[in-house]
Amino acid sequence: MGDGIIRHNRKCRDLVFLVIFIAFWVAMIVNSSFGFNQGNPLRLTYGLDYKGNVCGSKHANPDLRELEVRYWLNPNQVYQSGLKSSHFSLADAKSICLMECPIPSEDGLNFICDYPEGVIRLSVDDWIDRDYDYFEFLTPDMRNSSLQLQGPCYPIIFPSVNVQWSCQFIARASNISLRHWQQMGGVTIEENILIDKTIHRAINSPSAVLKRYVADIGKAWPVLIVCGGIVPLFLSVIWLLMIRHFVAGMTWITVILFNALIISVTMFYYVKAGWIGHDAISVVIDESDPYVNISGREINHIRAVAVLMTVVMIITFLSSVAIVRRILIATSVLKVAAKVIGEVQALIVFPILPFSILAIFYMFWFSAALHLFSSGQIIRNDCNANCCSYDLKSNRVNCDSCCGYSIHYTPHIGISILFHLFGCYWATQFIIACSSTVIAGSVASYYWARGEISEIPFLPVFSSMKSLLRYSLGSVALGSLVVSIVEWLRFMLESLRRRLKLADTAPIAITGKGFYKASAIATGLIMNNILRIGKVNVIGDVILFLGKLCVSLFCALFAFLMLDTHKYKSAHNRISSPLFPVLVCWGLGYIVATLFFAVVEMSIDTIILSFCQDAEEHQGTAQCAPPLLMETLDGEGETQRLTQGS
């Protein structure tokens, strides 16, 4: 009966857009190769020393793989960089990489000296063993230069704390060390709170915080694999199986579980914000003086999200109460999808294929993103300031090359990052659309075969995949591009996005027509039956949406638990905040759930559209509708209204 609708002669549609998509992928690979060639993710976490090396880098000269903490040697330069009237910046203040932040001596004066080279015949290991101090080996000229704060050795006058791998001074000079310095004839050292605030302002700048957030994603990659891949895969399959065998109770379970999960995630944000318990996130690495309280933007961001989650939690609870009476409608709609899944059982395991493709893509994409975000060039600053320092190689004070180093980001790097972000969105939409099209084609075959499994083509899922690869990839590429662009325009075209999201899958799969023609057909059917379809479908879509959120919220909750372990609170894997890894796990969990929940979602959408198409083809009376669909619609009094005006 459906031969004229789904089995007519097909041909490859929208081929131009398939070529554009392939060209886009070539550009993505080229763009990513630039990041892999120029980037170094260590730059996102660690600072630069006075030679332009990245602290913690094994490729630096000298080898800095164990020296990860940046320390500013000259407190007067730090003070000068904080003055509003000064043109000297903190990036030009001389810094060095150490294993930990130094503290003043309790009974004398210690020094931090430059990396040993030239006339200083010490190995780096010996220099570290001596606590970076070889002042006693200096010549008289070197000592005089050091007393002028020109190096190669600098006094430790202020205590410092490791804040996000940089030593922040505590503007509380050691009286003993300062007295020894003055007795040795050292120049005056400024004792001002400005040296504290200057470093704190640099560590806490928006760009520095963003870099740390991106670095957190790289450090937490095991969490992303588990909570963004394995956990949502397992939960989504369980949900589909429960829909298949326990559909009557799944709507209630979904609503109750959703409310429980959103409350749990909100409470975790409260804990990390310091509003519950004593486990708030801290910017200080390792142990520090308990009387020293240093805050950062990270804690403010966590608190902002906690407030937002509180508002969402309240709205969610009120919305759940409002839809209680409608849950039975959702159950009747889901029964139709459960019937389809039971007949075409390959639909339950099919999403594992696009899931695997998407997993491989995301591993590549995240790695490239880390390198792109760190792909600036390290160049010496042009400070135009009098900042002379002793050069051990030339064995004299050098005032010509005393400026510090910075990572310079050119405008094309920003464009590359934006292109990379859009590429992720388009590729994700394309893979989801391909998966939905295969599902829609399988369900359409089920519908037009009147629900008789014997009349469905052998292995309908593979038959639908073949049709996708042979005829519809161009249309899917176009549809996913349009949806991606509309999504990037955010909420301005929200209603059009919802129509396109349906139009680029089910009608393409049902009729085999190109994107624009299929969109026109679907839009016509939707507009002719907009109130009736909405009556049947909206509550079902709400339950499916809540189901996706249940999966993603559980991923976020599990990510919180994994990130709360010792591994991510200490040493090299320490993250600055759980915010970004948790949000990424939430997003990945939602995408994985979308792949699997599309089995139910597309089953409902495709059957409803097929029903409308069937009624239109046969003068208002659907001929191929499965009995359960007719019973469901009759039970809601919808059959007459669905066919009305057909």
N, C-alpha and C positions, 0 to 999 in steps of 0.2 A: 504493500500500500504506500510505502514511503519512497519507492524507487525514484519517483520524479523529483523528490526533494533532496535526498542525500546521495543518490547514486548516478547523477547525471555526469556527463563528460567534464572532467575537471582539467584545469591547467594551472601552471605556476603563476601566482599572483604577486603584484607589487615587487617585481624582481629588482627594480632600481634601489629600493630601500634595503634589500638584502645585501646588495653590493656596498651601499653606504655603511651598513652595520659591519661588514667585513673590513672595510677601510678604517672604520672607527677602531676596531680591534687592533689593526696594525699600528694605528696612532697610539693606542694604549700601551702596546709593547714598547714602542720607541720612547714614549714618555717615561715609562717605568725604567727602561734601561738607563736613561739619564740619571734618575734617582739612584739606582744601584751603583752607577759609576762615580757620582759626585757626593753621595750622602754618607754619613757616619752617625748611626743612632746614638752613639756615646755623647754627641754634642747636645742632645736633648736633655741629658741629665747632668753632665759635668761641665765645669768651667774651663777657661783657657789660662795657661801660665804666661810668664813674661817672654817665652820663646814662641808663642803661638801654638803650643801643643795642647791637645785635649787631655785633661787629667784622666787617669785610668787607662790610657791607650798604650798597648804594647808596641805600637809602631812608632812611638815618639822617640826622641833623642834628648835625654836618656829614656830608657824603658820605664814607663810610668804605670804599669799594670796594677801595682799595689798602692800607688799614690793617687788617690781619687778625690781628696778634699782640697779645694782651692783656698789659699790663705793669702791675704794682702799683707805684704811685708812692712810697708811704710805707713804708720798711722797718720802721719801728717798729710800724706797724699790723699788718704781717705777723707780726712777732715776738709782738705782744700776742695775736693770734688763735690762736697756737699754744700759749699757756699753758693748762694744764688748769684753772687757777683763774679764767680769764677768760671772760666771757660774750660777748666780741667775736669775731665769726667772720670768716673770710677773705672771705666774700661781701660784708662791709661795708667792707673795706679798699678805698681809692680806687684804681681801675684805669683805664687809658686804652688806646686802640688805636693801635698803631704799625705801621710797615712791617717792622721787624726789632727784635730785642732789643738794647738799648744796652749799651755797655761803658764803663767809666770812662776818663777822659782819662789819657794817659801823663805829661802835664806840667802838669796843672792840675785844674780842676773844671768839669764840664759839668752842665747841668740838663735835665730834661724838664718842660715846662710844659703847663698845661691847653690845651684847644682855644682858639684865639684868638677872642674875642668881647668885647662891651662896649667898654671903654676901650682894649683892645689892638687896634689897627688893622692887623691882618695878615690876609692871605688864608690859607687852609689850605695852599695850595701853597707860599707863602712860609714858613710855619711848618715844613713838611716840609723845605724847602731849607735852613733854618737848623738842621736836626737837632732840631726841636721846642724850641728854646731861645731865649726872648726875655727872659731875666733882665735884660739890660742896659737894657731899656725900662721896667722896673718902677718905680713910685713908691716913696718911702721906706717907706710903710705896707705896700705889697705885699712889699718886700724883707724887712722885719721879720717879716711873716707867713710868708714862705717859710723864713726861718731858724728858725722855730718848727715847721717841717714841717706848715704849714697851707695851703701853696700861695700863689699859683697855680703856683710853680715848685718842683721837688723835686730834690735832688742825686742824681747817679749815683755811688754809693759802691761798690756790689757789681757784679761782672760777672754776666751772666745768659745763659742758653741757651734757645733756642726748643725747648721740649718740648711737642709736640702743640698748637702755636699759642698757648702761654702761656709767658711768660718766667719760667723758674725761676732764682731767685737761687743763686749759688755763694757760700757763706758764707766768703768770703775777700776782705775789704775791701781796696780800693786804698789803700795808705798815703799816696800823694801826694794823692789826692782827699780823703781823710779829714782830712789835715793842713790843706789849704786850707779845708775846711768848718769846722774848729775855729778857724782863724785869723779866719774871717769872723764868728765868734760864734754858730754854729749849735748847736742843742741836741744833747745826747748821742745818738748812734745806736748801738743795740744790735748788737754783733757776736757773734752766737750761731748755732750750727748749726741752731737751731730755725727760722730763716727759710727755710732750705733745705728742711728736712723738712716744714714746714707746706704749702708750695706743692706739693711732690712728693706729699704725701698727698692733696691736693685733685685734682690732675691724675690721680692713679692710683686714685681711688675707683671702686668697682664701677659706679656709675651713669654716671660720666664715660666709663669704658671701654666700657660698653654703647652709649652714644650714639655713640662713635667707630666702633664695629663697624657700627651701623646706617648711619651716614654713609658708611662704606666701600662699602656696597652701592650707594648712590646714585652715588658717584664712579666705581665700576667698571661702570657700566651697559653700556658696549660689550663688556666681557668677558662679562657675563651673556647678552647677545644672541648672541655668537659661541659661547661654550662651553656655554651653557645652552639654546641653541635650534638654531643652524645645525649645529654639530658633531654633537650626538646625532641630529639628523634624518638627516644624511648616513650616519653609522655604522649606524643602525638599518635603513635601507633596504638598505645593503650586506649587513648580516647576514641579512636576509630573503631577498635574492637568493641568497646563498650557501647558505642552508638549502634553497632551491628547487633549486639546481643542484649542490650539493656537500655534501649532507647527511651522507655517510659520514664525512667528515673534520671536520665542524664541532664535534662534541663535544670532540675532542682539541684542536682549535685554541682553543676557548673556555676550556678548563681551563688550558692552557699560557699563553695570553694574559692570563688573569685573574691568575695568579701573578706574571707579569712586571710587570703594571701596578701591582699592590698593592705590590710591592717598590719600583718607581720612585716612586710617590707617597710612600711612607714615607721614602725617601731625601731627597726634597724637603723634607719636614718636618724632617729632621735638619739639612739645610743652613740652613733658616730659624731653627732653634733654636740654631745656632752650634756644633753638634757635628761638622759636616763643613765644611771650608773657612772662608771669612771673609765670608760674606754673610748674617749673622744680621740679623733685623729690628732697627731702632733707633727709639727714641722721640724722638730728637733730629732736628729738621728743619734742613736746611742744614748748613754746616760748623760745627764746634765744636772746642774744645780737646781734642786726642786723649788727654790725661791725665785728662779728666773722664769718668767712667763713670756713666751714668744708666740704670737699668733700669726696667722697667714690667711690669704684669700681662700685657701682650700676649706678651712672650717666655715667660712662665711658662705661658700657655695653649698656645702653640705646642709647648712641650716636653711638656706633658701629653698633647696629641694625638699627638705623635711616639711617646711610650711606648705609648699605646693602639694606635696603628697597628702597632707592633712586635709586640704580643701578638696582634692580629688576623692579622698576616702569618704568624706561627708556626702559629696554629690553622688558617689557610687551607691552608698547605702540608701539614700532617698530614692534613687532611680530604681534600685532593686525592689523596693517596696512598691513602687508605682507599676512595675511590670508583672507583679505576682499573678494578677488575674489573667494575664495574656500568655502565661507559660504553657497552658494546655494547647493553645494554638500552635506554639513552636513545636510541641511534641508531635502533633499530627503532621506537620510539615516534615519533620525529621524522619518520621516513619517511612515516607516515600524514598528518601535518600538511603535509609537503612535497607529497604527492599532492593534498591539498585546495587548497593555494595554486596548484598548477599548473593545476587545473581551474577554479578561481574566481580568476582573476588580478587582478581588481579589488581583492581583499583587500590586495595589496601597497601600493597607492597610497591606499586609503581612509583610513588613519590620518592622512594629511596634512590632512584636513578637521578632525577634532577637534584636531589639533596647532595649526592656525591659530587656532581658537577659543580654545584654551588660551593661546596666545601673546598674543593681544589682551587676554585677561583678566589675565594676569600683568603686562603693562605697566601696566594700570590699577591693579592691586592693589599693586604695589611703589611706584608713585608715591603712592598714597593712604597706604600704610604709612609712608613717610618723613615725610609731613605730619602723620599722627596722632602719631607718636613725638615730634614737635617742636611739638605744639599747645598747650603750656602757656601761661599768661599771665605776662608780665613785670611784676612788681609790686615796689614799694620795700619793703625790709625794715624791720621794727620793731626796731632794735638797742638802743635805750635806752642809748646810750653817748655819751661825750663825744668826738666826732670832728669838731670844727669844721674848716671849710675855707673858703678865700677864694672868694667868688662874684663873678666878673668882671662880671656883669650889674648887680648891685646895688652893686658896688664896695665890698664890706665882707666881714668874716668872718661866716659864717653857721653857726650851731650847731643849727639847727632841722631841716634836711633833709640831713644828712650821711651817712645810712645808704645802703648799696649796694642793688643790685637782684638779684633771683633769678627763675628761671623756676618758677612755681608750677603743679604738676600736681594737679588735682582727682581724686577717686576715679573719677568717671565717665569720665575719659580712660583710665584703666587698664581699665575695663570695655569701652570702645570698642575698645581695642587687642586685648583677648582675643576680642571678637566678630569683629573683622577677621581674626584668625588662624584662628579656627574657620571663618569664612566661606570662607577660602582652601581649607581642607581639604575642606569639604563640596562646594564648587564643583568642585574637582579630582576628587574621588571621583565626582561626578555625571557629569562629562564622560568620565572613564575608563569608567564603567559604561555610559553610552550607547554608546560605541565598542564595548565588549565585547558588548553586546546585539546590535548590528548584525552584528558578526562571527559571534556564536553563531547568529543567525537565518539567515545565509547558509550557514553550515556545516551547520545542521540541514536546510536545503533540499537541500543536496548529499547528505546521508546518506539522507534519506527518498526521494530520487529514485534510490536504489540506485547512486549515483555516476555516473549517466548524465547528462552535461551537457545533453543535449537535453531532459530532463524537468524541469530546473530552471527556475523562472520567469525571464523575460527580465530580465537584469541583476539577479541575486539580491541584490547589495549594496544597490541602490536600492530594491528591494522590501522588504528588511529595514529600511531607514531609514524607509520609509513606514509600516511596521507600528509601529516605535518611536514615531514622532511622533504616530500616530493612536491607539495603544492603550496604550503601556507607559511613557510619561514619568512618570506618577504612581508606578508601581511602582519605576522606577529612582530617582526622588527619594526614596522611602521607603527603598529598599535602601541608597543611598549615605549617607543620614542615619544609618541604623542602624550601618553600617560605620564612619562618621566618629565616632559617639559611642563605639563600642566601641574604636576606635583611640585615642581620647582617654583612655579608661580604661586605656590602655597594655596591659600584659601580663596583666591580671587575667582577661580573657575571651578569651585568644588563640585557644583551640580553637574557640570559637563564631564568632569573626571569620572564620576560614578557611572555615567552612561557609557563613556568610552571603555571603562574597565570591563563592562559586560559585553560591549559590542566587539571588542577585539579578540574574543575567545569563542563563546558559544555559537554565534551566527556564522562565523568563519568555519567552525567545525561542522555545523549542521548543513550549510548550503555549499561550502567550498568556494564562495565568492571572495573577491578582494576586500581589503579593509574598508574602503569607503562605501562600497555597495552593501557589504554586510552590516556596516554601521547604520546605513539608511534603513535597511530591513528591520534591524533590531529596534532602532529608535521609533519607527512606525508602529511596531507591535507594542512597545512600551507605552507610547503616547496614547494609543487606542485603548489600552487597558491599565493605565497608570494607577487609578484608584483601586482596581480589583487586584492587580498583581501586588501592590503595596500591602493590601489587607492580608494576603496570604503569606507574603515573603518577609516583611519587615521584622517581625518578632523573631522569625527563624534566623535572620541575619544578625540580630542583636545577640542571640544566644551563641552563635558561631563566633562573633567578635569577642564575647566574654570568654569563650573557650580558648581562643588564641591568647588573650590576656592572661588567663590562668597559667598556660604553659610558660609564657614569657616572664610572668611574675615569679613563678617557681624557679626559673633559671636565675633571675635576679637574686632571689633569696638564697639559693645555693651558692651563687657567686660571692655574696656577702660572707657566708660561712667559710668558704675556701680562702678568701682574702683575709680572714680574721685569724689565720694560723700564723705560727712563728715565721714561716718561710717568707711571707710577704710583709713582715714587720721589722726585719733586720737585714743587715749586710747588703749584698749587691741587688737582691731581688726586692728590696724594700720599695713599696709604692708610696707616692706622695699622698694619694687619696683613693679610696675605693670607688669614687664617683664615676669616672669614665669607664673602667672595666665593667662595672655593674650595668651601666647604661648600654654598653656595647653588647653584653650578654643578653640583656633584655631585648635589644633590637634583633640580634641574631636568633634568639628564641622565638620571637614573633614571626620572623621570616620563615623559619623552619616549620612552625605551626601553620603558617599560611599555605605552604606547599602541601601539607597533609590534609588540612581542613578543606582545601580546595576540592577534595574528593566529595565531601558533603555539599559544600557551597555550590560547586559547578553542577552537581547532580540536580539540586533544586532549581537553579537558574535555567539549566538546559531543558529540564522537563517542563518547566513553566513556559519557556519560549516555544518549545516544540508543541506544547498543547495549544498555544495561541496560533502557531503556524498551521497546525492540524485543523483547528476549527475554521481558520480563514480559507484553507484549501477545500474544505468540504461544507461550505455554506452554513457555518456556525455550529456544526456537530462534529466533535473530535472523534475520529475513527480508530486511532491507534493508541489511545491513552490506556495505560495499565489499569486494571481494576482498582488497585489500592489508591491510585491517584484520584480516580473518580469518586471513590468512597470518601477520601479525605476532603475533596472539594465539596461534595454533596453534604458532608457533615457540617461544613461551615456555611452552607448555602451559597457557595461561590460559583457553581457551574453555570447557572443561568446568567450571572453577571459577567463571568469571564467571556462567554460567547456572545454576549450582547454587543451589538454594534460591529460584529465580525462580518 
